[in-house]
Structure formats: C-alpha cells, structure tokens
Amino acid sequence: MIIDLRSDTVTKPTTGMLQAILNAQTGDDVYKEDPTANKLEQYLLELFGMDDALFFPTGSMANQAAIKLHTQPGEQLICDKWAHVYNYEGGGVSFNSGVSCKLIDGNNGMITAAQVEEAINPPDFYHSPLTSLVCIENTTNKGGGACYDMNEIKKIKAVCDTHGLGLHLDGARLMNAIVAKNEEPKQYGQLFDTVSICLSKGLGAPLGTVLLGKKELMSNAIRIRKILGGGMRQIGYMAAAGLYALEHQVDRLEEDHVKASDIASVLMQQSYVEKVEPTETNIVIFYLGQDLSEEKFIEGLLQKNIKISSMGQGKLRIVTHLDYTDEMHQHFLNVLNTHQ
Ligand SMILES: *Cc1c(COP(=O)(O)O)cnc(C)c1O
C-alpha cells in the first residue's frame, strides 16, 4: 500500500468516472462539435451564472489565457507573492503576455482590498507599468488551502471597479472553498471577470480546467487557447470525466477536509513538529523543529511507503484526496504518532 499525499492530482478515475468516459459521446472540439465538452462548458457556466466557458487541458493554460485576455504587453498584474500564476507557471506571465507581477506580502496566500489599492500604479504616472489586472487564488495552494472571506473578495472587487481593473480567480481548488465555507458558485460568478476551475485536483478527473468569464472577454479565449497549443479534438472523453466529477465528487470534498484537519491535529501534538498552519480545507502545511531535517523526515516516511512533499522555505505539504482511504488515514495517523 502506497500512501501518496504529495498532491490531490495523483488520483485515478473512480469506477463511475471510467464508465462515464467509456460512454462519452465525442466529436472534434476544434470545430466546437464535441457534445460532451459543450455540455461540460454549459454545465459550469450555468452553475456559476457566467456568460461563457471554455475547456483547457491544464490550469496553467487557463490562467495564462485569462491573463492574456485581460492585459496588453508592458502592463502589470497584482497578486500574492505565493501565487501559482507567479511561482508555478514557468514564467508564463512574462513569456505569454509580456506582463509583470506586483507581488503583495499577503496572509497565507490571501491579499486584502487595502493591499490591492496600495499596489495600483497611478494610471497617469507613465513611468510605471499600467496596472490592469488583479489575480487571486481560492483556496490558496502555497498558503495551505486557506479560503478567502467573501466580504474581502467583495471589497477587492469594489477596488477593481473603482480603478477599472480586471479581476481573475485562480480557482484550481475553488470547489474546496465552496464546500468548506458553504457558499454558492454564483457568488463567485457575480464578482469575477474570469474564473478557472480545475477538474483534476480535488475533483479527481485525469485532466482539464474550465475557464469561465464575461462575454466580451471570452470572445477571444478560443483564439488564445489555439495560440497556446490547447485546441484539442475528441476531448469529450475527458469532459465526461469532469462532468462526472462535478455531479458526484463535489460533496465528498468534505471528507478530505476532515482528514486534513485530523492530520493537522495529530501533527500539532508531536514534539518534532514546530508549527502547523491553520488547516481549512485539504492541504496541511507544517514545519519541523530544529533537530529533524526535512530530507530525513521525508525519507523516513518514504521507507514506510508514504509520500509527502516539500515546498521550500521549510514548508512541508500534505494534501488529502479521493484516493486516500479511511484505512490509509488510520495507518498514517499511527505512523505520525509513533515517529521519533
Ligand atoms: C494546480 C494549480 C493550478 C494549475 O496547475 P496545472 O498543473 O497547470 O493544472 C493553478 N493554480 C493553483 C493554485 C494550483 O494549485
């Protein structure tokens, strides 16, 4: 038994999902003739109450396309210093859009409306890059799965409106936030210009992210996707997996959250652990004390067929998911309790 807690991307399709893939009706999506891809896009745009939706192979490509839709070369976007768009998309912001990032020193990957306001370059001061976009992440990845307070998002939206800025949501784990906070998808649809929803993280599909947005922005999305190399053919097989996930594997995210919270509680009691970040969803971030190196700890777990990951700066990360069973959970908690 291998217990892989490095990420919620390691899951395999469930039996029901495999069945949905086998039964999928498909067509050539580059001609927009794939009925299942069209159905998935329609499902999500209705769920979020947005105008338009487009299926992308990856979350990075969907975020990068959104940034391209919102900006012109030379402009600047505002995001947290830990943002995925800045740290983990290969420098795509500058490569694809010729845009720079103004980084905010946020709290667990979350920024405030006041910080956004302060980070905006005055538009008539032509020496500075023109600020045109704000990107936020919910839940935050490097911030340990933290969820935004809806009131703060509303305030950020108000700042964006006042200053004519676009607002993009990197919602790789948005469903985790919606489940944890008992929110409605439409609350997000009303506030953001574009939203990316990942199907291959907690939702458990093999691949895919859907970009949702306002009509005027999204009219160019299919061209940008083509330019980035993301025009795909019989993608209905994967869209079927995504639809299945949305219909059957959203409510169960709560189970992942409970398990992550159990793990955080057990870690907090261990003498070898220095600090555990607040655990709101399916990500646990913690730090070891001085006497135990990260490499040694990770290696020790690996000997027991348990995989976790390091995020640098002393951060260790555990992510719970669909394929992390109750049996694995009991075993892992025992291992943590008996680790020297
Ligand atoms: C995983 C993730 C993405 C998208 O990553 P891909 O691997 O390109 O699908 C984007 N944002 C966040 C916060 C993520 O965790």
Ligand as a Chemical Component Dictionary entry (heavy atoms), coordinates in Angstrom:
data_LIG
# 
_chem_comp.id                   LIG 
_chem_comp.type                 NON-POLYMER 
_chem_comp.pdbx_formal_charge   0 
_chem_comp.three_letter_code    LIG 
# 
loop_
_chem_comp_atom.comp_id 
_chem_comp_atom.atom_id 
_chem_comp_atom.alt_atom_id 
_chem_comp_atom.type_symbol 
_chem_comp_atom.charge 
_chem_comp_atom.model_Cartn_x 
_chem_comp_atom.model_Cartn_y 
_chem_comp_atom.model_Cartn_z 
_chem_comp_atom.pdbx_ordinal 
LIG C1 C1 C 0 -2.579 23.115 -9.676  1  
LIG C2 C2 C 0 -2.860 24.562 -9.693  2  
LIG C3 C3 C 0 -3.028 25.254 -10.906 3  
LIG C4 C4 C 0 -2.981 24.605 -12.262 4  
LIG O1 O1 O 0 -1.997 23.727 -12.446 5  
LIG P1 P1 P 0 -1.897 22.710 -13.675 6  
LIG O2 O2 O 0 -0.956 21.712 -13.160 7  
LIG O3 O3 O 0 -1.380 23.504 -14.808 8  
LIG O4 O4 O 0 -3.258 22.159 -13.954 9  
LIG C5 C5 C 0 -3.294 26.605 -10.840 10 
LIG N1 N1 N 0 -3.409 27.228 -9.673  11 
LIG C6 C6 C 0 -3.275 26.616 -8.494  12 
LIG C7 C7 C 0 -3.453 27.371 -7.228  13 
LIG C8 C8 C 0 -2.988 25.257 -8.463  14 
LIG O5 O5 O 0 -2.856 24.642 -7.286  15 
# 
loop_
_chem_comp_bond.comp_id 
_chem_comp_bond.atom_id_1 
_chem_comp_bond.atom_id_2 
_chem_comp_bond.value_order 
_chem_comp_bond.pdbx_ordinal 
LIG C1 C2 SING 1  
LIG C2 C3 SING 2  
LIG C2 C8 DOUB 3  
LIG C3 C4 SING 4  
LIG C3 C5 DOUB 5  
LIG C4 O1 SING 6  
LIG O1 P1 SING 7  
LIG P1 O2 DOUB 8  
LIG P1 O3 SING 9  
LIG P1 O4 SING 10 
LIG C5 N1 SING 11 
LIG N1 C6 DOUB 12 
LIG C6 C7 SING 13 
LIG C6 C8 SING 14 
LIG C8 O5 SING 15 
# 
